[in-house]
């Protein structure tokens, strides 16, 4: 759009083009993500993503920001992948790279506007609690995150300490893709208070309605997984809430399994198919 001299206001629609979603093809998965070329030919995934990062750095990043040392920015991406799913701490990112906090802020903005990361803000509307207000960050494509973390197989994935946060980010990305592809506002939040109560995602469903979501990187579900959803539901008034635990199995793993009153288990595809009808 930088080369367009006219504003084109009212004469065009702008859409964010994300990688493929699980609703578009069954080939999208946690390890390889949803980039079209990777989905089409998974055996070239590592080579393709390596080339993608190289061209992204040399073309997209340089066209947006005057970054002198791209190798440091590449290290920044790897460091950020190790913080995938954590709350943002810019000082924690700046110190090992030897750059300033304003530089980190600028680099995060580059990643966000080019669609590489998702910034999930805390939800704190009218809950009357002392809440944590730092955002959480996820890579938009789980395949890219896995590559940056050196995870190259499902076996390595299952043994990795990042398995849980990678699945959490996968759910976040799929929700954002669904909202964008269906011309909805991209609204995704998380909840955490000073007492440690945390729920992975809060998704507005309309006036006074919220969908609460916990992402669990397991196929084995137990009632204790519903505790945080139960606690938050009981502690907020004035809202009509529904609660879902999203697991990494298929729809046959736990079809309509009820883990607690009003709390059901679903796989990612089932969640998306009924996201605004739950």
C-alpha positions in Angstrom: 0.0 0.0 0.0 3.0 2.3 0.4 3.3 2.8 -3.4 -0.4 3.7 -3.8 -0.7 7.5 -4.2 -4.5 7.7 -3.6 -6.1 6.8 -0.3 -8.7 4.5 -1.9 -10.9 5.0 1.2 -14.3 3.4 0.7 -13.2 1.7 -2.5 -11.3 -1.3 -1.2 -11.3 -3.9 1.5 -8.2 -4.9 3.3 -7.8 -8.5 4.6 -5.0 -10.1 6.6 -3.9 -13.2 4.8 -2.9 -15.8 7.4 -1.5 -19.3 6.8 -4.0 -22.1 6.3 -6.4 -23.1 9.1 -7.4 -26.5 10.2 -10.9 -25.8 8.8 -9.3 -25.4 5.3 -7.2 -28.5 5.3 -6.5 -31.4 7.6 -2.8 -31.1 6.8 -2.4 -28.2 9.1 -0.8 -29.4 12.4 1.1 -28.2 15.4 4.5 -29.3 14.2 4.4 -28.0 10.6 1.9 -25.1 10.8 -0.1 -23.8 7.9 2.2 -22.1 5.3 0.8 -23.3 1.9 4.2 -24.6 0.6 4.8 -26.5 3.8 1.3 -28.0 3.8 1.7 -29.1 0.2 5.1 -30.7 0.8 5.9 -31.3 4.4 9.3 -33.0 3.6 10.7 -29.7 2.5 9.4 -27.8 5.6 12.8 -27.0 7.2 14.3 -25.9 3.9 11.3 -23.8 3.1 11.1 -22.1 6.5 14.8 -21.4 6.5 14.4 -19.7 3.2 11.3 -17.9 4.3 13.1 -16.4 7.3 16.0 -15.3 5.1 13.8 -13.6 2.6 11.6 -12.1 5.3 14.6 -10.5 7.0 16.2 -9.2 3.8 13.1 -7.9 2.1 10.1 -7.3 4.5 12.0 -6.3 7.6 14.4 -3.9 5.8 11.5 -2.3 3.9 9.8 -1.5 7.2 12.6 -0.6 9.6 16.1 0.6 9.3 17.8 -2.4 11.0 21.5 -2.4 10.6 22.4 -5.8 11.9 19.9 -8.5 10.6 21.8 -11.2 12.5 20.8 -9.6 15.8 17.2 -9.4 14.6 17.4 -13.1 13.7 18.6 -13.9 17.2 15.7 -11.8 18.5 13.2 -14.0 16.7 14.8 -17.1 18.2 14.8 -15.6 21.7 11.2 -14.5 21.2 10.3 -18.1 20.3 11.6 -19.3 23.6 9.2 -16.8 25.3 6.3 -18.1 23.1 3.1 -18.0 25.2 4.6 -16.0 28.0 3.8 -12.5 29.2 5.8 -9.8 27.5 8.9 -8.6 29.3 10.9 -6.2 27.1 13.8 -5.9 29.4 14.1 -9.7 29.5 14.4 -9.6 25.7 16.7 -6.6 25.4 19.4 -7.6 27.9 20.8 -10.8 26.3 20.7 -9.1 22.8 22.5 -5.9 24.0 19.9 -3.6 22.6 17.6 -1.0 24.2 14.0 -1.5 25.3 12.7 1.0 22.7 14.5 -1.1 20.0 12.7 -4.2 21.3 9.4 -2.3 21.1 10.2 -1.3 17.5 11.1 -4.9 16.5 8.0 -6.3 18.1 5.9 -3.9 16.1 7.7 -5.1 12.9 6.8 -8.7 13.7 3.2 -7.8 14.5 2.4 -5.7 11.4 3.9 -8.3 9.2 1.7 -11.0 10.7 4.5 -13.0 12.4 3.2 -12.7 16.0 -0.1 -12.4 17.8 -0.3 -10.1 20.7 -3.0 -11.2 23.2 -4.0 -8.5 25.6 -5.5 -9.1 29.1 -9.2 -8.9 29.6 -10.0 -6.6 32.5 -13.4 -5.0 31.7 -15.5 -4.6 34.8 -14.2 -7.6 36.7 -13.2 -5.5 39.7 -10.0 -7.4 40.3 -6.3 -6.5 40.5 -5.2 -7.9 37.2 -2.0 -8.5 35.4 -1.9 -6.1 32.4 1.0 -7.3 30.3 0.2 -8.9 27.0 1.1 -12.4 25.9 2.9 -13.2 22.7 2.5 -16.1 20.3 4.0 -16.8 16.9 1.2 -16.9 14.3 2.5 -20.1 12.6 3.4 -23.0 14.9 5.7 -24.4 12.3 7.8 -21.3 12.3 7.9 -21.3 16.1 8.9 -25.0 16.1 11.7 -24.3 13.6 13.1 -21.5 15.7 13.0 -23.7 18.8 14.8 -26.6 17.0 11.8 -28.9 17.2 11.8 -31.1 14.1 9.7 -34.1 14.9 6.5 -35.1 16.8 8.7 -37.1 19.2 10.7 -34.0 20.0 7.5 -32.0 20.3 6.0 -34.3 22.8 9.2 -34.3 24.9 9.7 -30.5 24.6 9.0 -28.2 27.6 7.4 -25.9 25.0 4.7 -28.4 24.0 2.0 -26.8 26.1 2.6 -23.2 25.1 3.0 -24.2 21.4 -0.5 -25.8 21.5 -1.8 -22.8 23.3 -0.5 -20.6 20.6 -1.9 -22.9 17.9 -5.3 -22.5 19.4 -4.9 -18.7 19.6 -3.8 -18.6 15.9 -6.7 -20.7 14.8 -9.2 -18.5 16.5 -7.7 -15.4 15.0 -7.7 -17.0 11.5 -11.4 -18.0 12.0 -12.3 -14.4 13.0 -10.4 -12.8 10.1 -11.7 -15.3 7.5 -15.3 -14.8 8.6 -15.0 -10.9 8.6 -15.3 -10.7 12.3 -13.4 -8.4 14.6 -10.2 -10.1 15.8 -10.9 -10.2 19.5 -8.9 -12.6 21.7 -7.8 -11.9 25.3 -6.5 -13.8 28.3 -7.2 -13.4 32.0 -4.9 -13.4 34.9 -5.1 -11.7 38.3 -2.6 -11.0 41.1 -3.7 -14.0 43.0 -2.7 -16.4 40.2 -6.0 -17.2 38.7 -5.5 -17.6 35.0 -7.6 -18.6 32.0 -5.9 -19.0 28.6 -8.4 -17.2 26.4 -11.5 -15.0 26.8 -13.4 -14.5 23.6 -16.3 -11.9 23.5 -19.5 -13.4 22.0 -21.6 -10.3 22.0 -23.1 -8.0 24.6 -22.6 -9.5 28.0 -21.4 -12.8 26.7 -18.0 -14.4 27.0 -16.5 -17.7 25.9 -13.7 -18.9 28.3 -11.2 -21.3 26.8 -8.4 -23.4 28.4 -6.0 -25.1 26.0 -4.6 -28.5 27.1 -1.9 -30.3 25.1 -3.2 -33.7 26.0 -5.7 -36.3 24.8 -6.4 -37.4 28.4 -8.8 -35.1 30.2 -9.6 -35.0 33.9 -12.1 -32.9 35.9 -9.3 -31.0 37.7 -8.5 -29.2 34.4 -11.8 -27.3 34.8 -10.8 -25.6 38.1 -9.6 -22.2 36.7 -12.7 -22.0 34.4 -14.9 -22.7 37.4 -13.3 -20.2 39.6 -13.4 -17.4 37.1 -17.0 -18.2 36.2 -18.1 -18.0 39.8 -16.1 -14.8 40.5 -17.5 -12.6 37.7 -21.0 -11.3 37.7 -23.1 -9.6 35.0 -21.8 -11.9 32.2 -23.3 -14.9 30.5 -20.3 -17.3 30.2 -19.6 -20.6 28.4 -16.5 -22.6 29.1 -14.6 -25.0 26.9 -11.4 -27.0 27.3 -9.6 -27.5 24.0 -7.5 -30.7 23.7 -5.1 -31.8 21.1 -6.9 -35.0 20.2 -9.6 -35.5 17.5 -13.3 -35.0 17.8 -13.6 -38.7 18.6 -11.3 -38.4 21.6 -13.8 -36.7 23.8 -17.1 -36.0 22.0 -19.1 -33.6 24.2 -17.2 -34.9 27.3 -18.5 -32.8 30.2 -15.7 -32.2 32.7 -17.8 -30.1 35.1 -21.2 -28.5 35.0 -21.3 -26.2 32.0 -17.7 -27.1 30.9 -17.2 -29.3 27.8 -14.1 -30.7 26.0 -13.6 -30.2 22.3 -10.8 -30.5 19.7 -9.6 -27.4 17.9 -11.7 -28.0 14.7 -14.9 -28.6 16.8 -14.3 -25.4 18.8 -13.9 -23.3 15.6 -16.9 -24.9 13.8 -19.2 -23.7 16.7 -17.2 -20.7 18.0 -20.1 -18.3 18.0 -22.9 -20.8 18.6 -21.5 -22.4 21.8 
